[in-house]
Amino acid sequence: MNSLYPLKFEPIFKDYIWGGSKLKEKLNKQVPSNLSRCAESWELSSVQDNISVVSNGFLAGNNLQELIEIYMGDLVGDKVYSKFGNELPILIKLIDATDTLSIQVHPNNEIAKKRHHAFGKTEMWYILESEPNSKIIAGFNKNVTKDEFQKYLATSKLQEILNLEQVYKDDIFFLPSGRVHAIGKGILLAEIQQASDITYRIYDWDRVDANGKPRELHTDLALDVIDYKKHDTYKFSKPNLINEPSELISCEFFDVHRQTFEKAIDKDYYLLDSFVIYLCLDGEFDILYAEGNIESLAKGETVLIPADLKELTLKPKNSATILEVFIK
């Protein structure tokens, strides 16, 4: 069997009504010409009906699920494989919102398994770019009860109890399952999440689709899922360290580090029993692996580093910034 190598994948594009053109203009995505707008690029996915296909090397044309089936722990890590089987437990997206998304919430693992035979959804957002006065809805601005929430929703006053956050480049939002949220207009972001597409739409600003019909709401399902408490912190940012990693998020579902490097850096993954994902936020760099082999990554690109690749060198063309994602 040929050795594994850093794997790139064909993006899966979504043309939801609130999408725009920034994925093409800002992140160099080759959006198909038949899409007048592009809302999301699913960079790495094993979600049913949206399974990523390899675009580089001898495995090009194979999908992610097929590869995990063949390479198992060598690709994803032994512990990850024993827990998740042929599914990659992380989904990576790039999102361009030219309009405000619906207000929504995601269930936890327990509820999602019971209702949908799927994983729940905890996620994080990393803001790549935002227009002046762009805002994100995350959680509540006061503690509410389920009954109070329903009254505000029924009288179209839900916004009065939602927490609004001004958004700036490099802001980080952590959104555990149960937290009500919505991306505001004028925001370009990277989303790292559990591999789940279970979304309960609570309110969609009375919009209609191309056929003049309102999109389906899932309020009844959402009521037992929502965390109605006000929390102290909904967003944060961290100083950008040069040539050393900075931990952004560590939770049971994923770990995310950011790293900006201006010189070659060595990576040692001998103690990590997991795949690693690099998402290039800025710049361009080479991945040196297995005695002289090279794979390059540029702004807006994502690569999956198999668990079997324990030693790498990342060499920037000038300077590069990445998100490094894995399961501890």
C-alpha positions as CSV (number, residue, x, y, z in Angstrom):
1,M,0.0,0.0,0.0
2,N,1.4,3.4,-0.9
3,S,2.3,5.8,1.9
4,L,-0.2,8.4,3.0
5,Y,0.5,12.1,2.4
6,P,-1.1,15.5,3.1
7,L,-4.5,15.3,1.5
8,K,-6.4,18.2,-0.3
9,F,-10.0,17.9,-1.2
10,E,-12.5,19.4,-3.7
11,P,-14.5,22.1,-2.0
12,I,-18.3,21.5,-1.8
13,F,-20.1,24.8,-2.6
14,K,-23.5,25.9,-1.2
15,D,-25.5,28.7,-2.8
16,Y,-27.9,29.6,0.0
17,I,-29.9,32.9,-0.4
18,W,-27.6,34.9,1.9
19,G,-24.4,34.1,0.1
20,G,-22.1,36.5,-1.8
21,S,-18.8,36.6,-3.8
22,K,-16.1,36.8,-1.1
23,L,-15.2,33.1,-1.2
24,K,-14.1,33.7,-4.8
25,E,-12.7,37.2,-4.4
26,K,-11.0,37.0,-1.0
27,L,-10.2,33.3,-0.6
28,N,-9.5,32.3,-4.2
29,K,-12.2,29.7,-4.4
30,Q,-12.9,28.3,-7.9
31,V,-16.7,28.8,-7.5
32,P,-18.6,27.2,-10.5
33,S,-19.8,29.8,-13.0
34,N,-23.4,28.6,-12.7
35,L,-23.5,29.8,-9.0
36,S,-24.6,33.4,-8.9
37,R,-23.7,33.5,-5.2
38,C,-21.8,31.3,-2.9
39,A,-22.6,31.1,0.8
40,E,-20.4,28.2,2.0
41,S,-17.4,26.1,1.0
42,W,-17.4,22.8,2.8
43,E,-13.6,22.2,2.9
44,L,-13.6,18.9,4.7
45,S,-16.7,16.8,5.3
46,S,-17.8,13.2,5.8
47,V,-21.4,14.3,6.4
48,Q,-23.8,12.1,4.4
49,D,-24.5,13.4,0.9
50,N,-21.6,15.8,1.3
51,I,-18.5,13.6,1.4
52,S,-15.2,15.3,0.4
53,V,-13.3,13.9,-2.6
54,V,-9.5,14.0,-2.7
55,S,-8.0,16.4,-5.3
56,N,-4.3,15.7,-5.1
57,G,-1.8,12.8,-5.4
58,F,-2.5,9.1,-6.2
59,L,-5.6,9.0,-4.1
60,A,-7.3,11.8,-6.2
61,G,-11.0,10.9,-6.9
62,N,-11.4,8.8,-3.8
63,N,-13.8,10.1,-1.1
64,L,-13.0,10.6,2.5
65,Q,-15.2,7.8,3.8
66,E,-13.5,5.3,1.4
67,L,-10.1,6.4,2.6
68,I,-11.0,6.0,6.3
69,E,-12.4,2.5,5.5
70,I,-9.1,1.5,3.9
71,Y,-6.5,3.3,6.1
72,M,-8.4,3.4,9.4
73,G,-6.2,4.6,12.3
74,D,-3.3,5.4,10.0
75,L,-5.4,8.2,8.6
76,V,-7.5,9.4,11.5
77,G,-5.7,8.0,14.6
78,D,-6.5,4.7,16.4
79,K,-8.7,6.2,19.1
80,V,-10.6,8.4,16.7
81,Y,-11.2,5.4,14.4
82,S,-12.4,3.2,17.3
83,K,-14.9,5.9,18.4
84,F,-16.1,7.2,15.0
85,G,-15.5,4.5,12.5
86,N,-15.6,5.7,8.9
87,E,-16.7,9.2,9.7
88,L,-14.3,12.2,10.2
89,P,-15.7,13.8,13.4
90,I,-14.9,17.3,12.3
91,L,-16.4,19.5,9.6
92,I,-14.6,22.5,8.2
93,K,-16.5,25.3,6.4
94,L,-15.8,28.8,5.0
95,I,-18.8,31.1,5.2
96,D,-19.7,34.3,3.4
97,A,-22.8,36.1,4.8
98,T,-24.0,39.1,2.8
99,D,-27.3,39.0,4.8
100,T,-28.1,37.9,8.3
101,L,-28.6,34.1,8.7
102,S,-31.6,32.6,10.5
103,I,-31.6,32.4,14.2
104,Q,-30.9,28.8,15.1
105,V,-29.6,26.3,17.6
106,H,-28.1,22.8,17.5
107,P,-28.8,19.8,19.7
108,N,-26.2,18.0,21.8
109,N,-25.0,14.4,21.1
110,E,-27.6,12.8,23.3
111,I,-30.6,14.5,21.7
112,A,-29.2,14.3,18.2
113,K,-28.6,10.6,18.5
114,K,-32.1,10.0,19.9
115,R,-34.0,12.1,17.4
116,H,-31.8,11.9,14.2
117,H,-29.3,9.0,14.7
118,A,-26.6,11.7,14.2
119,F,-24.0,13.7,16.2
120,G,-24.9,16.9,17.9
121,K,-23.1,20.2,17.0
122,T,-20.7,22.3,19.0
123,E,-18.9,24.7,16.8
124,M,-16.5,27.7,16.7
125,W,-16.2,30.7,14.4
126,Y,-13.0,32.5,13.5
127,I,-13.7,35.9,11.9
128,L,-11.6,36.4,8.7
129,E,-13.1,39.7,7.7
130,S,-16.1,41.9,8.7
131,E,-17.7,45.1,7.4
132,P,-18.2,48.1,9.7
133,N,-21.0,47.5,12.2
134,S,-21.2,43.7,11.4
135,K,-22.7,41.8,14.3
136,I,-23.2,38.3,15.5
137,I,-26.1,37.0,17.7
138,A,-24.8,34.6,20.4
139,G,-26.8,33.6,23.4
140,F,-29.1,35.9,25.5
141,N,-28.5,39.3,27.2
142,K,-30.4,38.1,30.3
143,N,-31.6,34.8,31.8
144,V,-34.9,33.7,30.4
145,T,-37.3,30.8,30.9
146,K,-38.7,28.6,28.2
147,D,-42.1,30.3,28.6
148,E,-40.7,33.8,28.4
149,F,-38.7,32.8,25.2
150,Q,-41.9,31.6,23.6
151,K,-43.7,34.8,24.4
152,Y,-41.0,37.0,22.9
153,L,-40.9,34.8,19.8
154,A,-44.7,34.8,19.4
155,T,-44.8,38.6,19.6
156,S,-41.9,39.1,17.2
157,K,-39.8,40.6,20.0
158,L,-37.1,37.9,20.1
159,Q,-34.3,40.4,19.3
160,E,-34.9,42.2,22.6
161,I,-33.5,39.3,24.6
162,L,-30.7,38.2,22.2
163,N,-27.1,39.1,22.8
164,L,-25.5,41.1,20.0
165,E,-21.8,41.3,19.5
166,Q,-19.8,43.7,17.4
167,V,-17.5,41.7,15.2
168,Y,-13.8,42.4,14.2
169,K,-11.2,40.4,12.3
170,D,-9.6,37.6,14.4
171,D,-12.5,37.5,16.9
172,I,-13.3,34.0,18.1
173,F,-16.8,32.7,19.0
174,F,-17.3,29.3,20.8
175,L,-20.8,28.0,20.4
176,P,-21.6,24.9,22.4
177,S,-24.7,22.9,21.5
178,G,-27.8,24.7,22.9
179,R,-26.5,28.2,22.3
180,V,-28.9,30.3,20.1
181,H,-26.9,32.1,17.4
182,A,-26.9,33.8,14.0
183,I,-24.2,35.2,11.7
184,G,-24.8,38.8,10.8
185,K,-24.4,40.3,7.3
186,G,-21.0,41.4,6.1
187,I,-19.0,38.6,7.7
188,L,-16.5,36.2,6.3
189,L,-15.6,33.4,8.7
190,A,-14.1,29.9,9.1
191,E,-16.3,27.4,11.0
192,I,-14.9,24.4,12.8
193,Q,-17.6,22.1,14.1
194,Q,-18.7,18.6,14.9
195,A,-19.5,16.6,11.8
196,S,-23.2,17.2,11.9
197,D,-25.8,19.0,9.8
198,I,-28.6,19.1,12.4
199,T,-29.9,22.6,12.6
200,Y,-33.1,23.9,14.3
201,R,-34.2,27.1,12.6
202,I,-36.0,29.3,15.1
203,Y,-36.6,32.5,13.2
204,D,-35.8,33.5,9.6
205,W,-36.6,37.2,9.6
206,D,-39.9,36.5,7.6
207,R,-37.9,35.7,4.4
208,V,-39.2,33.7,1.6
209,D,-37.4,31.3,-0.8
210,A,-37.2,31.5,-4.6
211,N,-40.7,30.1,-4.8
212,G,-42.1,32.7,-2.4
213,K,-42.5,30.3,0.5
214,P,-41.0,30.8,4.0
215,R,-38.3,28.4,5.0
216,E,-39.2,25.7,7.4
217,L,-38.9,26.5,11.1
218,H,-38.1,23.9,13.9
219,T,-39.2,25.8,17.0
220,D,-40.8,22.9,18.7
221,L,-37.7,20.8,18.4
222,A,-35.5,23.7,19.6
223,L,-37.4,24.5,22.8
224,D,-35.9,21.5,24.7
225,V,-32.4,22.1,23.3
226,I,-31.9,25.8,24.1
227,D,-29.6,27.0,26.9
228,Y,-31.7,29.9,28.3
229,K,-29.0,31.3,30.6
230,K,-27.0,34.5,30.1
231,H,-23.3,33.8,30.0
232,D,-20.4,36.2,30.8
233,T,-18.4,35.8,27.6
234,Y,-19.6,35.0,24.1
235,K,-16.5,36.1,22.1
236,F,-12.8,36.5,22.7
237,S,-9.6,37.2,20.9
238,K,-6.0,36.2,21.6
239,P,-2.7,37.9,20.8
240,N,-1.1,36.6,17.7
241,L,2.2,35.0,18.6
242,I,4.9,34.7,15.9
243,N,6.6,31.4,15.3
244,E,4.8,29.6,18.1
245,P,1.3,28.1,18.4
246,S,-1.5,29.8,20.4
247,E,-4.3,27.7,21.8
248,L,-7.7,29.1,20.9
249,I,-10.1,26.4,21.8
250,S,-9.8,23.1,23.7
251,C,-13.0,21.1,24.1
252,E,-14.0,17.4,24.0
253,F,-14.9,17.7,20.3
254,F,-11.8,19.5,18.9
255,D,-8.7,21.5,19.7
256,V,-7.8,24.6,17.6
257,H,-4.5,26.4,17.6
258,R,-3.5,29.4,15.5
259,Q,0.1,29.8,14.3
260,T,1.7,32.6,12.4
261,F,5.2,31.8,11.2
262,E,7.9,33.7,9.4
263,K,10.5,30.9,9.3
264,A,10.5,27.2,8.9
265,I,8.9,25.4,11.9
266,D,9.1,21.7,12.8
267,K,6.0,19.8,13.8
268,D,6.2,16.6,16.0
269,Y,2.9,14.6,16.3
270,Y,4.4,11.5,17.9
271,L,2.3,11.9,21.1
272,L,-0.9,12.8,19.2
273,D,-3.2,9.9,18.2
274,S,-5.2,12.0,15.7
275,F,-5.4,13.5,12.2
276,V,-4.5,17.2,12.0
277,I,-6.1,19.7,9.7
278,Y,-4.4,22.9,8.5
279,L,-6.6,25.8,7.3
280,C,-4.5,28.6,5.8
281,L,-5.8,32.0,6.8
282,D,-3.1,34.0,5.2
283,G,0.1,33.7,3.1
284,E,1.5,30.6,1.6
285,F,3.7,27.8,2.8
286,D,5.2,24.4,1.9
287,I,4.7,21.2,4.0
288,L,7.9,19.1,3.9
289,Y,7.3,15.5,4.8
290,A,8.7,12.0,4.3
291,E,12.3,12.8,3.3
292,G,11.9,15.6,0.8
293,N,8.3,15.4,-0.4
294,I,6.5,18.7,-0.6
295,E,2.8,19.8,-0.6
296,S,2.0,23.6,-0.8
297,L,-0.9,25.4,0.9
298,A,-2.1,28.9,0.1
299,K,-4.7,31.3,1.7
300,G,-8.1,29.8,1.8
301,E,-6.9,26.2,1.3
302,T,-7.3,23.2,3.7
303,V,-5.3,20.1,4.1
304,L,-5.7,16.9,6.1
305,I,-2.5,15.6,7.7
306,P,-2.9,11.8,8.2
307,A,-2.2,10.6,11.8
308,D,0.6,8.4,10.4
309,L,2.6,11.5,9.4
310,K,4.4,12.3,12.7
311,E,7.1,14.7,11.5
312,L,6.6,17.7,9.3
313,T,8.3,21.0,8.5
314,L,6.2,24.0,7.6
315,K,8.2,26.5,5.5
316,P,6.5,29.9,4.6
317,K,7.1,31.6,1.3
318,N,7.2,34.8,3.3
319,S,4.8,34.6,6.2
320,A,1.8,32.4,6.8
321,T,-1.0,32.0,9.3
322,I,-2.9,28.8,9.9
323,L,-5.5,27.2,12.1
324,E,-4.4,23.8,13.3
325,V,-7.2,21.5,14.2
326,F,-7.1,18.1,15.9
327,I,-8.6,15.9,18.6
328,K,-6.6,15.6,21.8
